Amino acid sequence: MYVCQTRDHEVIAKLNRNVHNLHAKLYPKYFKEYDYSAMKETFKNLVENNSFVFLVLKELEEPIGYAWIEIKTYPESAFKNEYKSVYVHQLSIDENQTQKGYGKKLMNEVYEIAKKNDIDLIELDYWFENIAAKEFYKKQNFKKCREFAYRQL
């Protein structure tokens, strides 16, 4: 098992299916059904953004998971100091490969990328009903620092 960086938008689009289907199931009002062609085109453009890093986890040369991260710089303002973070946009493991430590392997690679870039902050968010993500990140020692709330009218 190993992790490598990729710009292969087709692989990322395929690996996105699991996390996208979960979001669509939990929040059908906001998420469309998974459409490989649409995802392929979307990721084709995203992989060209140099702020984004796409990591693929492979087992016996077979892609089984991915992480989409971004190295972010927050500029100084009247409100905040300048700081950097590695933001995790998505992390997904093939639904038949969960609970095997693969998510942890991907996150360890994210931590290494942060260290190589002298960044000591990893940020992410997840949908409230995504209990699996909530438990996974809790095991990874993530702490809540903000809450996002909404009111439906």
N, C-alpha and C positions, 0 to 999 in steps of 0.2 A: 504494500500500500504506500502510495506517495502522493504529494501535492505538487502541482506545477501551475505556473501562470499560463493563461491562454488568451487568445483573441478570437478563438473559434466560436463565432456567434451561433452556429448551428448546434454545437454541443451544449452551450449555455441555454439556448432556447429549449432543447429537449429536457435538460436537467431542471429547468424552471417549472415544469409541469406539476410536480408534486406540491411545491409551496403555493403555486398559483391556484391549483384545485382546492387546497385547504382554505385559502382566502375566499375563494368563490363560494365554497360551502358555508363558511361561517358568516360571510357578509355579501350575500348575493345582490343586494341593492347597489353595492359599490364596485364589485368585481365582475367582469365579463367571464364567460366560459373560456377555458384555455383554447387557444387557436395557435397551433404551431407556426403557421405561415406568418401571422401577425407578430408573434414573439420573435421569430427569426429576423424579421425586418427591424424590429425595435432594437434587438441586441446587436444587429449589424451596425447600427449607428452608435450605440452606447460603447461598444468596444473601441471605438475611435477616440473617445474622450480620454486624454492622458491622465486625468485625475482619478479615473476608475481603474481598479485592478480586479481581474477575474481569476480566481483560483479554482482549479479542478482537482478533485480527489479521485485517484484511479486505483482500482484493485485489479491486478493482472491485466493491465492496459485498458480496462473497461471503466469509463467515467461513471462514478456512482454518486457524486455530490459536487456542489460548488458553493463558493462564497463570492459575493460582489461587494467590494469595499471601495471606499473613497478616502483619499488623503485630503483633509480639509484644513484650511487656514482661516481662522476667524479674525478679522482685523480689529485693531484697537478702536474703541469708540468712547464717547463720553460715559457710556454705561459699563463697558467691559474692557478688560485687558486683552491683548492679542494672545491667542493660543492656537494650538494645532490638535487635531484628533484624527484617528482612523475611524471612519463611520462605516458600520456594517449595514448595507442596504438589504441584502438577502443572504440567507444561508439555507441550503436545502440538501437533503440526502434522499436518495431513491427510497421510496416507501418500503421496499423489500429489504433494505439495508440499515434500517434504523436500530437504535439501541446496541450498537456494536463499537461505539467509541469514535465513529467517523466524524461526527460533529466536533468533538473535542480536538481531533487531529487538525481539522480545518481552522478552528479557533487558535490553536497553537501556532499555526502558520501566520495568522493575522497578527498575533502578539509579536512574532519575530519581525514582521514587516514594520510594525510600529517601532520596535527597538532600533532597527536599522536606520530609521528616519528620525531618531531622537524624539519620539512621540511617546508620552506616557499616559495617554487617554484614549480609550476605545469607547465609542458611542454607538448606540443602536436604539431602535424601537421595535415593538411588536404589537400586533393587534391583541386587545384585551382578552378576547375569547380563545386565543391560541395558547392553551394551557401547556402544551408540549414545549413551546418556545419559552414560556415563562419559567417553567421548571428547569429547562436546559440552562438558561442564562443565570438562574439562581445558583445552580451547581458550579457555574463558571465564575461565581463571586461578583456578579454585576449587582449594583445597588441603584435604586430609583433615586433620581434627583429632581425630576419634574413629572407632573401628571398632566395629561391632555384630557380635557373634558369637552363635551358638546351638549347642545340642547336642540332637539328636533322640533321645529315649528310646524 
